[in-house]
């Protein structure tokens, strides 16, 4: 519901997909007694999905820097820069 600059739309989409993957992993783990196979499949993906989430945050941060976009410490977007290596 929040608009983003067109030049950063892809990075935002990748971030949303990575967040959804981790959310799906955790949701599947909650069903361990109801659907253990789903839990096992998503558990195996969890590590890779976590790495994908980190990379998507890092790529968004890099793109923001290239665009000259910065955030004050009091702004929500500032957390993206806490992942900077």
C-alpha positions as a Markdown table, in Angstrom:
| # | Residue | x | y | z |
|---|---|---|---|---|
| 1 | Unk | 0.0 | 0.0 | 0.0 |
| 2 | Unk | 3.1 | 2.2 | 0.2 |
| 3 | Unk | 4.4 | 3.5 | -3.1 |
| 4 | Unk | 8.0 | 3.0 | -3.9 |
| 5 | Unk | 10.2 | 4.6 | -6.5 |
| 6 | Unk | 10.0 | 2.7 | -9.8 |
| 7 | Unk | 13.8 | 2.3 | -9.8 |
| 8 | Unk | 13.5 | 0.3 | -6.5 |
| 9 | Unk | 10.3 | -1.7 | -7.3 |
| 10 | Unk | 12.2 | -4.9 | -8.1 |
| 11 | Unk | 14.2 | -4.8 | -4.9 |
| 12 | Unk | 11.0 | -4.3 | -2.9 |
| 13 | Unk | 9.3 | -7.2 | -4.7 |
| 14 | Unk | 12.3 | -9.5 | -4.0 |
| 15 | Unk | 12.2 | -8.4 | -0.3 |
| 16 | Unk | 8.5 | -9.1 | 0.0 |
| 17 | Unk | 8.9 | -12.6 | -1.6 |
| 18 | Unk | 11.7 | -13.4 | 0.8 |
| 19 | Unk | 9.7 | -12.3 | 3.8 |
| 20 | Unk | 6.8 | -14.5 | 2.5 |
| 21 | Unk | 9.1 | -17.5 | 2.2 |
| 22 | Unk | 10.3 | -17.2 | 5.8 |
| 23 | Unk | 6.7 | -16.6 | 6.9 |
| 24 | Unk | 5.6 | -19.8 | 5.1 |
| 25 | Unk | 8.5 | -21.7 | 6.7 |
| 26 | Unk | 7.5 | -20.7 | 10.2 |
| 27 | Unk | 3.8 | -21.4 | 9.5 |
| 28 | Unk | 4.7 | -24.9 | 8.3 |
| 29 | Unk | 6.7 | -25.5 | 11.4 |
| 30 | Unk | 3.7 | -24.7 | 13.5 |
| 31 | Unk | 1.9 | -27.7 | 11.8 |
| 32 | Unk | 4.5 | -30.3 | 12.8 |
| 33 | Unk | 1.9 | -32.6 | 14.4 |
| 34 | Unk | -0.7 | -32.1 | 11.7 |
| 35 | Unk | 1.4 | -32.2 | 8.6 |
| 36 | Unk | 5.0 | -33.4 | 9.4 |
| 37 | Unk | 6.0 | -33.7 | 5.7 |
| 38 | Unk | 5.1 | -30.1 | 5.0 |
| 39 | Unk | 7.1 | -29.1 | 8.1 |
| 40 | Unk | 10.1 | -31.2 | 7.0 |
| 41 | Unk | 10.1 | -29.6 | 3.5 |
| 42 | Unk | 9.8 | -26.1 | 4.8 |
| 43 | Unk | 12.4 | -26.8 | 7.6 |
| 44 | Unk | 14.9 | -27.8 | 4.9 |
| 45 | Unk | 14.2 | -24.5 | 3.1 |
| 46 | Unk | 14.4 | -22.3 | 6.2 |
| 47 | Unk | 18.1 | -21.7 | 6.1 |
| 48 | Unk | 18.2 | -20.9 | 2.4 |
| 49 | Unk | 15.2 | -18.6 | 2.8 |
| 50 | Unk | 16.8 | -16.8 | 5.7 |
| 51 | Unk | 19.9 | -16.2 | 3.6 |
| 52 | Unk | 17.7 | -15.0 | 0.8 |
| 53 | Unk | 16.0 | -12.6 | 3.2 |
| 54 | Unk | 19.4 | -11.2 | 4.3 |
| 55 | Unk | 20.5 | -10.8 | 0.7 |
| 56 | Unk | 17.3 | -9.0 | -0.3 |
| 57 | Unk | 17.7 | -6.6 | 2.5 |
| 58 | Unk | 21.3 | -6.0 | 1.5 |
| 59 | Unk | 20.4 | -5.5 | -2.1 |
| 60 | Unk | 17.7 | -3.0 | -1.2 |
| 61 | Unk | 20.2 | -1.1 | 1.0 |
| 62 | Unk | 22.7 | -1.1 | -1.8 |
| 63 | Unk | 20.1 | 0.2 | -4.3 |
| 64 | Unk | 19.0 | 2.9 | -1.8 |
| 65 | Unk | 22.6 | 4.0 | -1.5 |
| 66 | Unk | 23.0 | 4.2 | -5.2 |
| 67 | Unk | 19.9 | 6.4 | -5.4 |
| 68 | Unk | 21.3 | 8.6 | -2.7 |
| 69 | Unk | 18.4 | 7.8 | -0.3 |
| 70 | Unk | 19.3 | 7.9 | 3.4 |
| 71 | Unk | 17.2 | 7.7 | 6.5 |
| 72 | Unk | 17.5 | 9.4 | 9.9 |
| 73 | Unk | 18.0 | 7.0 | 12.9 |
| 74 | Unk | 14.4 | 7.8 | 13.9 |
| 75 | Unk | 13.0 | 6.6 | 10.6 |
| 76 | Unk | 11.9 | 3.0 | 10.0 |
| 77 | Unk | 14.1 | 2.6 | 6.9 |
| 78 | Unk | 17.2 | 3.2 | 9.0 |
| 79 | Unk | 17.2 | -0.5 | 10.1 |
| 80 | Unk | 18.2 | -1.5 | 6.5 |
| 81 | Unk | 21.6 | 0.1 | 7.0 |
| 82 | Unk | 22.2 | -1.9 | 10.2 |
| 83 | Unk | 22.8 | -4.9 | 7.9 |
| 84 | Unk | 25.7 | -3.2 | 6.1 |
| 85 | Unk | 28.8 | -5.4 | 6.2 |
